[in-house]
Amino acid sequence: MGAHEIRERLGGVSRQRAYQITSRPDFPPPVANLAQGKIWHAKDVEAWMIAHDRPLTDTRPLPR
């Protein structure tokens, strides 16, 4: 899951807000840092959102 997908999952937050959230020490670490940006395991991001009472606004299935 990239930053854009995280923004969608968080209800369309701004790029700046997504950066703030993904930079938090308690946010899951990215699994890779590609030329296009960092990527995270979708299940890790969703687990973080649930643990921090963030609504899961994007209801599309998580990528495997």
C-alpha positions in Angstrom: 0.0 0.0 0.0 1.4 3.4 -1.0 0.8 6.8 0.4 -2.1 7.4 -1.9 -3.9 4.3 -0.8 -3.3 5.3 2.9 -4.7 8.7 2.2 -7.9 7.1 0.8 -8.2 4.7 3.7 -7.9 7.6 6.1 -10.8 9.4 4.4 -9.0 11.5 1.8 -6.5 13.3 4.1 -4.0 15.6 2.6 -0.6 14.5 1.5 0.9 16.5 4.3 -1.3 14.8 6.9 -0.6 11.4 5.5 3.2 12.2 5.8 2.7 13.2 9.4 0.8 10.0 10.2 3.2 7.7 8.4 6.2 9.4 10.1 4.9 8.7 13.6 7.1 6.3 15.6 4.1 4.0 16.3 3.1 3.7 12.6 4.2 0.5 10.9 7.6 0.7 9.2 7.5 0.6 5.4 8.5 -2.7 3.8 10.3 -0.9 0.9 11.4 2.5 -0.2 11.0 2.7 -4.0 11.7 5.5 -6.4 8.0 6.2 -6.4 7.8 6.3 -2.6 7.5 4.1 0.5 5.1 1.1 0.6 3.6 -0.7 3.6 1.8 -4.0 4.1 -1.9 -3.2 3.9 -2.7 -5.4 6.8 -0.2 -3.6 9.0 -1.7 -0.2 8.1 -5.3 -1.4 8.7 -4.3 -2.9 12.1 -2.7 0.4 13.1 -5.9 2.2 12.0 -8.1 -0.1 14.1 -5.8 0.2 17.1 -5.9 4.0 16.9 -9.7 4.3 16.3 -9.3 5.5 12.8 -12.4 4.9 10.6 -11.8 2.5 7.7 -13.5 4.7 5.1 -12.3 2.9 2.0 -14.2 -0.4 1.8 -12.3 -1.9 -1.1 -10.7 -5.3 -0.3 -7.2 -5.1 0.9 -4.5 -6.2 -1.5 -2.8 -9.5 -0.6 
